Amino acid sequence: MRKLDHLALPVADWLASRDWYVGTLGLTVEFEIPERCTAAVRDGFDFTIFLVQAEAPPRGGSVALWFQVDDVDATHAELSARGARFNHAPAKMFWGYGAELADPDGHLIRLWDETSMKAH
């Protein structure tokens, strides 16, 4: 096995989710398939998340995605200043040190960085 490259994430509204992942997390749109209600968004390392509209997507934390950032405290401050609402600010959690927010469907988005993870 080489590396994880794509992930399909069921969402209630593919356009709202696309806008949230682009506007909040800074991912870019790779492509869209409107007739399939799907948007592909990717990070700066070519990992792609397919946001696929589903009739009954899982809700409320059934999926968690971890995004590694350069500095979790600075990223939290930057996203908060842009209006992102966090479930919690950077803190020591069961999975390590980081911050958590949720996408429009309640999927958990956890932010962490190597330096803070090692220090806590």
Rosetta silent file (secondary structure, phi, psi, omega in degrees, C-alpha in Angstrom):
SEQUENCE: MRKLDHLALPVADWLASRDWYVGTLGLTVEFEIPERCTAAVRDGFDFTIFLVQAEAPPRGGSVALWFQVDDVDATHAELSARGARFNHAPAKMFWGYGAELADPDGHLIRLWDETSMKAH
SCORE:     score description
SCORE:     0.000 S_00000001
   1 L     0.000  136.745 -174.349    0.000    0.000    0.000 S_00000001
   2 L   -99.318  -63.695  178.723    1.423    3.385   -0.961 S_00000001
   3 L  -163.692  153.805  175.094   -0.672    6.268    0.386 S_00000001
   4 L   -73.768  130.323 -171.602   -4.244    7.341    0.950 S_00000001
   5 L  -118.109  -38.315 -177.503   -5.234    9.472   -2.031 S_00000001
   6 E  -138.411  154.816  175.581   -9.025   10.028   -2.020 S_00000001
   7 E  -143.014  131.839  174.281  -11.892    9.821    0.449 S_00000001
   8 E   -95.133  126.948 -178.057  -15.627    9.922   -0.313 S_00000001
   9 E  -121.629  114.338  179.186  -17.558   11.824    2.336 S_00000001
  10 E   -71.933  134.800 -177.550  -21.376   11.717    2.260 S_00000001
  11 E  -135.786  159.910 -179.993  -22.935   15.148    2.838 S_00000001
  12 L   -78.976  -33.776 -177.013  -26.445   16.616    2.899 S_00000001
  13 L  -140.932  103.153 -173.473  -25.676   19.524    0.531 S_00000001
  14 H   -62.875  -32.743  179.497  -22.639   19.150   -1.708 S_00000001
  15 H   -72.108  -43.055  177.515  -22.524   22.853   -2.622 S_00000001
  16 H   -63.413  -41.210  178.866  -22.701   24.043    0.993 S_00000001
  17 H   -66.178  -43.467  177.006  -20.039   21.514    1.957 S_00000001
  18 H   -55.965  -48.631 -178.837  -17.828   22.539   -0.968 S_00000001
  19 H   -62.419  -37.007 -179.894  -18.096   26.177    0.056 S_00000001
  20 H   -68.495  -47.266 -178.940  -17.301   25.325    3.693 S_00000001
  21 H   -65.493  -34.096  177.549  -14.204   23.223    2.894 S_00000001
  22 H   -76.911  -50.767 -175.244  -12.919   25.885    0.499 S_00000001
  23 H   -72.324  -35.093 -176.818  -13.863   28.945    2.561 S_00000001
  24 L   -90.878  -50.214 -174.660  -13.029   27.608    6.016 S_00000001
  25 L   -95.376   -9.916  177.442  -10.163   25.174    5.506 S_00000001
  26 L    78.910   16.658  174.653   -8.700   26.651    2.328 S_00000001
  27 L   -69.979  162.497  179.489   -8.992   23.498    0.219 S_00000001
  28 E  -113.619  152.156  177.388   -9.300   23.989   -3.534 S_00000001
  29 E   -78.411  122.261  176.380  -11.885   22.605   -5.921 S_00000001
  30 E   -83.802  -48.019  173.771  -10.300   19.938   -8.103 S_00000001
  31 E  -166.268  168.223  178.220  -13.464   19.304  -10.132 S_00000001
  32 E  -133.178  148.789  173.585  -17.242   19.079   -9.846 S_00000001
  33 E  -128.282   83.561 -174.726  -19.837   16.690  -11.258 S_00000001
  34 H   -55.734  -38.466 -178.431  -23.140   18.570  -10.806 S_00000001
  35 H   -67.696  -15.493  175.964  -25.294   15.783  -12.266 S_00000001
  36 H  -109.188    7.704 -179.744  -23.920   13.484   -9.534 S_00000001
  37 L    49.678   54.246 -175.776  -24.059   16.202   -6.831 S_00000001
  38 E  -136.241  136.556  171.120  -20.344   15.787   -6.184 S_00000001
  39 E  -126.253  137.976  175.478  -17.451   18.160   -5.616 S_00000001
  40 E  -105.328  119.494  177.880  -13.838   17.060   -5.299 S_00000001
  41 E  -117.885  145.457 -177.594  -11.788   19.302   -3.004 S_00000001
  42 E  -135.204  156.860  177.698   -8.108   18.809   -2.285 S_00000001
  43 L   -90.164 -173.860 -177.983   -5.455   19.969    0.104 S_00000001
  44 L   -74.500   -2.801 -179.346   -1.991   21.233   -0.749 S_00000001
  45 L  -115.219   18.000  177.052   -0.605   17.677   -0.810 S_00000001
  46 L    68.114   23.342  170.277   -3.070   16.337   -3.428 S_00000001
  47 L   -85.410  127.338 -174.297   -5.293   14.468   -0.979 S_00000001
  48 E  -111.921  135.144  173.604   -8.821   14.705   -2.390 S_00000001
  49 E  -110.494  120.785  174.264  -12.128   14.544   -0.541 S_00000001
  50 E   -86.938  114.836  176.789  -15.155   13.733   -2.689 S_00000001
  51 E   -91.299  105.023 -171.753  -18.137   15.549   -1.177 S_00000001
  52 E  -112.544  117.834  179.723  -21.005   13.377   -2.346 S_00000001
  53 E   -65.188  129.735 -179.241  -24.581   14.413   -1.661 S_00000001
  54 L  -128.213  149.524 -179.657  -26.438   11.571    0.029 S_00000001
  55 L   -63.180  -39.439 -179.470  -30.072   11.237    1.030 S_00000001
  56 L  -135.296   73.885 -178.777  -29.203   10.279    4.598 S_00000001
  57 L   -68.521  151.617  174.185  -25.557   11.172    5.295 S_00000001
  58 L   -61.611  146.321 -177.559  -24.071   10.172    8.653 S_00000001
  59 L  -131.017  163.774  168.357  -24.254   13.056   11.123 S_00000001
  60 L    66.998   46.517  172.270  -22.857   14.214   14.388 S_00000001
  61 L    89.578   15.633  177.938  -19.283   13.023   14.532 S_00000001
  62 L   -73.100  -17.444  177.506  -19.521    9.664   12.809 S_00000001
  63 L  -127.908  137.728  174.895  -16.524   10.733   10.700 S_00000001
  64 E  -129.093  133.514  177.365  -13.411   12.556   11.911 S_00000001
  65 E  -117.775  132.667  177.392  -10.705   14.021    9.677 S_00000001
  66 E  -104.324  125.915  176.469   -7.328   15.128   11.029 S_00000001
  67 E  -112.422  122.684  175.180   -5.570   17.966    9.206 S_00000001
  68 E   -81.500  131.080  179.352   -1.919   18.604    9.995 S_00000001
  69 L  -122.542  169.402  179.019   -1.123   22.332   10.043 S_00000001
  70 L   -69.416  -41.468 -177.090    2.093   24.277   10.612 S_00000001
  71 L  -148.185  108.790 -174.004    0.934   25.780   13.930 S_00000001
  72 H   -64.614  -37.730  179.963   -2.366   24.695   15.483 S_00000001
  73 H   -66.198  -43.917  179.166   -2.621   27.729   17.792 S_00000001
  74 H   -66.820  -40.604  179.137   -2.016   30.189   14.927 S_00000001
  75 H   -64.943  -40.645  176.518   -4.388   28.301   12.612 S_00000001
  76 H   -59.818  -46.019  179.850   -7.081   28.331   15.293 S_00000001
  77 H   -62.873  -43.829 -179.179   -6.648   32.091   15.736 S_00000001
  78 H   -63.741  -48.557 -178.525   -6.718   32.701   11.961 S_00000001
  79 H   -67.839  -37.515  177.073   -9.820   30.583   11.324 S_00000001
  80 H   -61.805  -42.073  178.967  -11.609   32.017   14.385 S_00000001
  81 H   -63.458  -28.047  178.503  -10.920   35.544   13.122 S_00000001
  82 L   -87.841    3.161  174.692  -12.519   34.523    9.792 S_00000001
  83 L   101.200    2.126  178.069  -15.645   33.339   11.617 S_00000001
  84 L   -67.327  137.344  178.678  -15.050   29.587   11.963 S_00000001
  85 L  -101.969  122.794 -177.160  -16.816   28.151   15.002 S_00000001
  86 E   -98.210  145.496  170.526  -14.784   25.619   16.935 S_00000001
  87 E   -69.652  -37.547  172.952  -16.044   22.829   19.182 S_00000001
  88 E  -157.621  148.813  176.899  -12.943   23.535   21.265 S_00000001
  89 E   -71.820  172.752  177.623   -9.807   25.634   21.065 S_00000001
  90 E   -54.659  129.832 -178.095   -6.399   23.944   21.031 S_00000001
  91 E  -162.187  165.459  175.432   -6.163   21.704   24.075 S_00000001
  92 E   -75.512  123.016 -179.459   -4.898   18.307   25.199 S_00000001
  93 E  -122.246  176.357  179.165   -7.410   15.709   24.021 S_00000001
  94 L   -61.285  -25.776 -177.688   -7.505   11.905   24.045 S_00000001
  95 L   -96.656   -2.727 -179.111   -5.946   11.939   20.560 S_00000001
  96 E   129.351 -164.090 -178.930   -3.264   14.539   21.389 S_00000001
  97 E   -93.723  128.607  178.262   -3.036   18.330   21.371 S_00000001
  98 E   176.756 -175.586  179.777   -5.202   20.169   18.872 S_00000001
  99 E  -116.980  159.362 -178.356   -8.383   22.037   18.005 S_00000001
 100 E  -138.976  136.587  171.467  -11.698   20.709   16.731 S_00000001
 101 E  -136.843  177.294 -179.066  -14.489   22.078   14.598 S_00000001
 102 E  -129.432  144.749  176.269  -17.295   20.463   12.601 S_00000001
 103 L   -78.825  179.200 -176.717  -18.289   20.750    8.964 S_00000001
 104 L   -58.307  -21.293  179.363  -21.914   21.512    7.960 S_00000001
 105 L   -97.903    3.873 -179.984  -22.851   17.822    8.422 S_00000001
 106 L    86.697    3.973  174.693  -21.237   17.511   11.842 S_00000001
 107 L   -65.497  134.066 -176.741  -18.192   15.582   10.596 S_00000001
 108 E   -78.160  134.826  176.309  -15.361   16.357   13.008 S_00000001
 109 E  -117.661  115.724 -177.894  -12.371   18.286   11.705 S_00000001
 110 E  -112.233  131.657 -178.584   -9.364   18.054   13.994 S_00000001
 111 E  -109.313  136.224  178.864   -6.307   20.268   13.552 S_00000001
 112 E  -148.246  164.636  172.855   -2.883   19.383   14.914 S_00000001
 113 L  -138.896  155.078 -175.683    0.802   20.152   14.406 S_00000001
 114 H   -62.073  -44.042 -176.560    3.939   18.108   15.028 S_00000001
 115 H   -63.198  -49.826 -179.307    5.589   20.512   17.477 S_00000001
 116 H   -66.029  -36.811 -179.732    2.576   20.892   19.777 S_00000001
 117 H   -62.078  -41.654  179.830    1.797   17.175   19.606 S_00000001
 118 H   -71.005  -33.594 -176.884    5.305   16.319   20.809 S_00000001
 119 H   -76.775  -22.950 -176.575    5.258   18.994   23.539 S_00000001
 120 L  -108.876    0.000    0.000    1.962   17.892   25.050 S_00000001
